[in-house]
Amino acid sequence: MKTSGFHNFLKKTGPYAYVLPSMAVFMVFLFYPFFKTIYLSLYKTNKMGEAKLFYGLGNYRDLLTSESFYNSIFVTFVFVLIVVAGSMLIGLIAAVLCNKAFPGIRFFSTAYALPMAIASSSAAMIFKIMLHPSIGIVNKLLGLNINWISDPKYALVCVALLTAWLNSGINFLYFSAGLSNIDESIYERASVDGANGIQKFWNLTLPGLSPIMFYTLVVNIIQAFQAFGQVKVLTQGGPGESTNLIVYSIYRDAFFNYRFGSAAAQSVLLFAMIMVLTLIMFRIEKKGVSY
């Protein structure tokens, strides 16, 4: 009886033993930093990031009355809008162009997926040289004399376009996989009915890509909110605060101003914004499916 009871105990608890190592990793590298950030957001800290004075919701009150923080939110949302729209459009166009078999298809597919393999800091350095006001190739080709990343009118757009290009590689792979799952026979039947290329794209390709497009949209929004390396290398949040994204504002508050409590509060608010946006998108997607 004892052996049978022990065997039943192992049978019930065995699956949890397999899950335990991965949960331990999550605890150390995800859950602990998350709750530690919430804890620090309630305190004033010293230069070592140690909690010293309980401040309650004071860090949050300071942020919600700060013009700089509201500017960071506005700049971040504009940045996310440009990045998500640009990266998905580039990835979709590239995937459609490479959807047919033709000589050199492997070269073009590799070229379109290449941004995925380039580090953001390396790409930013190259982009910085290209946009240089005197030696940059962009001004030479366009015949202009614009200091792109030092002008508040252009700096955010430049950083956003670089990020969109960097993110387009993975989008190209997502959309290519989605296009390969669309049955070619529906295009043949549409051709027999007299549909042209644009009609096929709007009425067949886009509806066929809708599931992967929703997933890509969610992933791209989360990635765009977390962009950091490009801003650090290209503009460092300037000129002024025209490219001071929330992630860079967190970095600057923590490691330059040594205000770890304020940085932690911004991190919590950023997490809340991303979570709310994601939940809203999933709710909209579910309603769309139900209709």
C-alpha positions, 0 to 999 in steps of 0.5 A: 500500500505504501509503495502504491501511494508513493507511486501515485504521488510521483505520478501526480508530482512528476510533471511539476518536477520537469517544469521546475528547472525552467520555472527556476530560470524564470524566477531568477531572470524574469520574476525577481527583476520584475518585482524588484523593479516594482519595489524600487519604484516605491523608494528613493535610492542611493547611487548604488541603486539601493532603496534608502527612503520609502517614497510610496507613489511619489515617483509616479506622482513626479512622473505624471507631473513632468513635462519631460515624461509626457514628451517621452510618451509622445515621442515614443508613440510617434516612433512606434507608429513609424517603426511598425508601419514601416517595418511591416510594409517593407517586410510585406512588399519584400515577401510578395516580391520573393513569393514567386520562383525566378533566377536569383531568388535565393540572393534576394531572399537573403538580402531582404532577411539580412537586417535581422542578422545586423546588430542595432549598434553596428547599423546605427554607426553605419547610418550615422556616417551615411547621414553625416552633413558633409561626407554622408552619401544621403546628402550627396545623392539628394543634393542637400545640406541637412544635418539629419540627426542633429535637427529636431525635425528629422532626428526622430524620423531617421532613428525610426526609419533605421529601426523599421529597416532593422525589424523588416528582416524578421517580418519578411520571414514571417510574411514569407511563411504566411504566403507559402501557406496560401493555396495557389489554386485560389489565385488560378481560379481568380485569374480565370474570373478575370481578377488582376494582380491588385485585386488578388492582393487585396482580396486573397493575399491580405485575408490569407495573411491576417493571422500571421499579420496580427502576430507580427503586429503585436511582436513589432509593437513590443519590439519598437517600444524596447528600442534602445541601441539606435537612439544611444548611438545616433542621438543620445535622446537629442537634439533637445528631447526630440528622440528621448524614448521612454527606454532611453529616459529610463537608462538616462535616469538610472545611469546618469542621474542615479535616480533608480527609483524614478527609472523603476517607476518609468519601467513599470509604467512602460510595462503597463502601457505595453500590456494594455495595448497588447490586451486591447489588440487581442480583444479586437482580434477576438471580436473580429474572429467572432464576427 
